[in-house]
């Protein structure tokens, strides 16, 4: 229980979640504002690469972006079942 209550743990989870949700923000900027249409995996990859290049805590954001890529690929090839 002390692990779940740890502030460091909560911050780590929040960073991974930000990396998972972050591609939606990138998608909005690219598709809605610039008029481009890319596959969802590209947005997750953008967040993952950006987080990895930033280093440090950004690696946790990169992890969330990578999970987004895997989830997008799963949806593409296996459907939304």
C-alpha positions as a Markdown table, in Angstrom:
| # | Residue | x | y | z |
|---|---|---|---|---|
| 1 | Unk | 0.0 | 0.0 | 0.0 |
| 2 | Unk | 2.9 | 2.4 | 0.7 |
| 3 | Unk | 4.0 | 2.0 | -3.0 |
| 4 | Unk | 0.6 | 3.1 | -4.2 |
| 5 | Unk | 0.6 | 6.1 | -1.9 |
| 6 | Unk | 4.1 | 7.2 | -2.9 |
| 7 | Unk | 4.2 | 10.5 | -4.6 |
| 8 | Unk | 7.0 | 9.3 | -6.9 |
| 9 | Unk | 4.8 | 6.4 | -8.0 |
| 10 | Unk | 1.9 | 8.7 | -8.8 |
| 11 | Unk | 4.1 | 11.0 | -10.8 |
| 12 | Unk | 5.5 | 8.0 | -12.8 |
| 13 | Unk | 2.0 | 6.8 | -13.6 |
| 14 | Unk | 0.9 | 10.3 | -14.6 |
| 15 | Unk | 3.9 | 10.6 | -17.0 |
| 16 | Unk | 3.1 | 7.2 | -18.6 |
| 17 | Unk | -0.6 | 8.2 | -18.9 |
| 18 | Unk | 0.4 | 11.6 | -20.5 |
| 19 | Unk | 2.4 | 9.7 | -23.1 |
| 20 | Unk | -0.6 | 7.4 | -23.8 |
| 21 | Unk | -3.0 | 10.4 | -24.1 |
| 22 | Unk | -0.5 | 12.8 | -25.7 |
| 23 | Unk | -0.9 | 11.4 | -29.2 |
| 24 | Unk | -4.5 | 12.7 | -29.2 |
| 25 | Unk | -3.2 | 16.2 | -28.8 |
| 26 | Unk | -0.7 | 15.7 | -31.6 |
| 27 | Unk | -3.4 | 14.2 | -33.8 |
| 28 | Unk | -5.6 | 17.3 | -33.2 |
| 29 | Unk | -2.8 | 19.6 | -34.2 |
| 30 | Unk | -1.9 | 17.7 | -37.3 |
| 31 | Unk | -5.3 | 16.6 | -38.6 |
| 32 | Unk | -7.6 | 19.4 | -37.5 |
| 33 | Unk | -5.3 | 22.4 | -37.7 |
| 34 | Unk | -3.0 | 21.3 | -40.6 |
| 35 | Unk | -5.4 | 19.2 | -42.6 |
| 36 | Unk | -3.2 | 16.1 | -42.8 |
| 37 | Unk | -4.4 | 12.6 | -42.3 |
| 38 | Unk | -1.9 | 10.1 | -40.8 |
| 39 | Unk | -2.3 | 6.7 | -39.1 |
| 40 | Unk | -2.8 | 6.8 | -35.4 |
| 41 | Unk | 0.5 | 4.9 | -34.9 |
| 42 | Unk | 2.4 | 7.9 | -36.3 |
| 43 | Unk | 1.1 | 10.1 | -33.5 |
| 44 | Unk | 2.1 | 7.6 | -30.8 |
| 45 | Unk | 5.5 | 7.2 | -32.4 |
| 46 | Unk | 6.0 | 11.0 | -32.4 |
| 47 | Unk | 5.3 | 11.1 | -28.7 |
| 48 | Unk | 7.5 | 8.1 | -28.0 |
| 49 | Unk | 10.5 | 9.4 | -30.0 |
| 50 | Unk | 10.1 | 12.9 | -28.5 |
| 51 | Unk | 10.1 | 11.5 | -25.0 |
| 52 | Unk | 13.0 | 9.3 | -25.6 |
| 53 | Unk | 15.0 | 12.1 | -27.1 |
| 54 | Unk | 14.2 | 14.3 | -24.1 |
| 55 | Unk | 15.6 | 11.7 | -21.8 |
| 56 | Unk | 15.2 | 11.5 | -18.0 |
| 57 | Unk | 11.5 | 11.6 | -17.1 |
| 58 | Unk | 10.7 | 11.8 | -20.8 |
| 59 | Unk | 11.5 | 8.2 | -21.0 |
| 60 | Unk | 8.3 | 7.5 | -19.1 |
| 61 | Unk | 6.3 | 9.6 | -21.5 |
| 62 | Unk | 8.0 | 7.6 | -24.3 |
| 63 | Unk | 6.7 | 4.4 | -22.7 |
| 64 | Unk | 3.1 | 5.7 | -22.8 |
| 65 | Unk | 3.6 | 6.7 | -26.5 |
| 66 | Unk | 4.9 | 3.2 | -27.2 |
| 67 | Unk | 1.8 | 1.6 | -25.6 |
| 68 | Unk | -0.3 | 3.9 | -27.8 |
| 69 | Unk | 1.4 | 2.6 | -30.9 |
| 70 | Unk | 0.8 | -1.0 | -29.8 |
| 71 | Unk | -2.8 | -0.3 | -29.0 |
| 72 | Unk | -3.3 | 1.5 | -32.4 |
| 73 | Unk | -1.8 | -1.5 | -34.2 |
| 74 | Unk | -4.0 | -3.9 | -32.3 |
| 75 | Unk | -7.1 | -1.9 | -33.2 |
| 76 | Unk | -6.0 | -1.8 | -36.9 |
| 77 | Unk | -5.4 | -5.5 | -37.3 |
| 78 | Unk | -7.7 | -7.1 | -34.8 |
| 79 | Unk | -10.6 | -4.7 | -34.7 |
| 80 | Unk | -12.3 | -3.1 | -31.8 |
| 81 | Unk | -13.7 | -6.3 | -30.3 |
